C-alpha cells in the first residue's frame, strides 16, 4: 500500500503503478525474473483500459496532494542553499572567483555582511563573500536532474527533481557517454553519481537502489557490476550535456529497464540483447508512455 500511495502521489498512470510495484516487490523479495514476467503479463490484462480496476486507480491517481509538494517533485527544487554567481571581486584572489557558481550555505550574513558560499570546484568548506558580490542564478539557467532515493530513505518509487546551474562543473567533468552502458547505446547518455543519503541507512537493505542498479547493467549480460548490486545508496542522475532530465523522463527510463530486464532471463547465447538495447527500441517505449499519459518529455 505504501508503494501504491507513492505512485498515486506522483500521479503515475495505473498501468505504470502496477508494473513498478511488481518490480519493486521482485527486488526486495528476491523472486525470480520468470515469476515477475508471468505476473507482469497478467497485469497488462488486468489493467486494461476498459477495466473497473483501471478506472478506480485512475480516480485515485487524480487525487491532489499539496500543490507545493507536487511542484517540488515535478518542477524541481534546490537543496543545500540557493545557487549564485560570484561577481565584482577586485582582489587578485577574488578575481579568480568571478563568474563561478556556488551555493549559499547560510541565510544570515556575519558581522561583516558576508555569506558563506560553497564555490563549485572548491574543496574548502566555503568562502565568505559579501552579498553585493553574489547574484542569484535565474531559474532558466538551472538544469533538471533526478535524485533516486535508496530503499531506506523513502518508498521504493521515490525520485525527485533537483536543480543545478547549466555551467556547473558536474556537466563537464564527467564522461560525455555517461555512466550507464545501456543508456549510452540507446542514445541518451546519463551520468549516475552516488550522493549522500538523507538519513541513516544502516538497517539491512536500506542502501538498496534497484533503479540505480538497473541503470548500470551490462548490455550483454544484464547484470550490474558487484559494487552496483549492493550498498548503492541514493544517486543523482543527469545528462552530461547539461540538458533537462525531468520527472517523467526518469519515469520513462525506469519503465524501459523494467521492460527489458526480463528479456535477459533466457539461456545465454539464445538471444541478441542488441535487439532491445538501441535507440529505436528505447524511443518506442518512451513514445508509448508519452502518448498514453500525455507527458511533456525532454528525452524525445
Residue pairs with C-beta under 8 A, 6 or more apart in sequence:
2 155
3 20
3 21
3 24
3 155
3 156
3 157
4 17
4 21
5 155
6 154
6 155
6 156
6 157
6 158
7 16
7 17
7 20
7 21
7 61
7 157
8 17
8 57
8 60
8 61
8 63
9 65
9 69
10 73
10 74
10 157
10 247
11 61
11 62
11 70
12 20
12 61
12 157
12 251
13 58
13 61
13 292
13 293
14 47
14 53
14 54
14 57
14 58
14 61
15 43
15 44
15 47
15 54
15 292
16 251
16 255
16 289
16 293
17 57
17 61
18 43
18 46
18 47
19 40
19 43
19 255
19 258
20 156
20 157
20 254
20 255
20 258
22 36
22 39
22 40
22 43
23 36
23 210
23 258
23 261
24 156
24 157
24 210
25 31
26 33
26 35
26 36
27 156
27 208
27 210
28 151
28 156
28 205
28 208
32 265
33 261
33 262
33 264
33 265
34 265
36 262
37 262
37 265
40 262
46 53
47 53
47 54
47 57
48 54
64 70
72 160
72 161
73 160
73 161
73 247
74 161
74 246
74 247
74 248
75 161
76 142
76 144
76 161
76 162
76 163
76 246
77 160
77 161
77 162
77 163
78 142
78 162
78 163
79 162
80 103
80 105
80 118
81 103
81 104
81 105
81 106
81 118
82 103
82 104
82 136
83 101
83 102
83 103
83 136
83 137
83 142
83 163
83 164
83 165
84 101
84 102
84 103
84 104
84 117
84 134
84 135
84 136
84 137
85 99
85 100
85 101
85 102
85 134
85 135
85 137
85 165
86 97
86 98
86 99
86 100
86 101
86 102
86 117
86 119
86 129
86 133
86 134
87 98
87 99
87 133
87 134
87 135
88 98
88 132
88 133
89 95
89 97
89 98
89 129
89 133
94 133
97 119
97 127
97 129
100 119
100 120
100 121
101 119
101 120
101 137
101 165
101 167
101 168
102 117
102 118
102 119
102 120
102 122
102 126
102 127
102 134
103 117
103 118
104 115
104 116
104 117
104 134
105 115
105 116
105 117
105 118
105 126
106 115
106 116
109 115
109 130
109 131
110 128
112 128
112 130
113 130
113 131
114 128
114 129
114 130
114 131
115 128
115 129
115 130
115 131
115 134
116 125
116 126
116 127
116 128
117 126
117 127
117 128
117 129
117 134
118 125
118 126
119 126
119 127
120 165
120 168
120 169
121 169
137 165
139 163
141 165
141 166
141 167
142 163
142 164
142 165
142 166
143 163
143 164
143 165
143 166
143 168
143 171
143 238
143 239
143 242
143 243
143 244
144 161
144 162
144 163
144 244
144 245
144 246
144 298
145 161
145 162
145 163
145 164
145 236
145 237
145 238
145 245
146 159
146 160
146 161
146 162
146 236
146 237
146 238
146 245
146 246
146 247
146 249
146 250
147 159
147 160
147 161
147 162
147 195
147 234
147 235
147 236
147 237
148 158
148 159
148 209
148 211
148 212
148 234
148 235
148 236
148 237
148 250
149 155
149 158
149 159
149 160
149 198
149 209
149 234
150 197
150 201
150 206
150 207
150 208
150 209
150 232
150 233
150 234
151 205
151 206
151 207
151 208
151 209
151 210
152 197
152 199
152 201
152 203
152 205
152 206
152 207
152 208
153 197
153 198
153 199
153 201
153 206
153 234
156 210
159 211
159 247
159 250
160 247
161 246
161 247
162 236
164 170
164 171
164 238
166 242
167 242
170 191
170 193
170 238
171 238
171 239
171 240
171 241
171 242
174 191
174 193
174 240
175 189
175 191
175 240
176 189
176 240
176 241
177 184
177 189
177 240
178 184
178 189
178 190
178 191
178 192
178 239
178 240
179 190
179 191
179 192
179 193
179 215
179 216
180 189
180 190
180 192
180 215
180 216
181 216
181 217
181 218
181 219
182 215
182 217
182 219
182 257
182 260
182 277
183 189
183 190
183 215
183 253
184 190
185 219
185 274
185 277
185 278
186 256
186 277
186 278
186 279
186 281
186 282
187 279
187 282
187 283
188 239
188 253
188 282
188 299
189 239
189 240
189 241
190 215
190 237
190 238
190 239
190 240
190 245
190 253
191 236
191 237
191 238
191 239
191 240
192 212
192 215
192 216
192 235
192 236
192 237
193 235
193 236
193 238
194 232
194 233
194 234
194 235
195 233
195 234
195 235
195 236
196 234
197 207
197 233
197 234
198 234
200 206
201 207
201 233
207 230
207 231
207 232
207 233
208 230
208 232
209 232
209 233
209 234
209 235
211 254
211 257
212 228
212 232
212 235
212 237
213 224
213 228
213 229
213 232
214 224
214 254
214 257
214 258
214 261
215 235
215 237
215 253
215 257
216 224
216 225
216 228
217 223
217 224
217 257
217 261
217 264
218 224
218 225
219 273
219 274
219 277
220 273
221 264
221 268
222 261
222 263
222 264
222 265
222 273
223 229
223 264
237 245
237 250
237 253
238 245
239 245
243 298
244 298
245 298
245 299
246 296
246 297
246 298
248 289
248 293
248 295
248 296
248 297
249 297
249 298
249 299
251 289
251 295
252 285
252 286
252 289
252 290
252 295
252 297
252 299
253 299
255 285
255 289
256 282
256 285
256 286
259 276
259 285
260 276
260 277
260 281
263 271
263 273
263 276
264 271
264 273
275 281
283 300
286 297
286 299
286 300
287 300
289 295
290 297
290 300
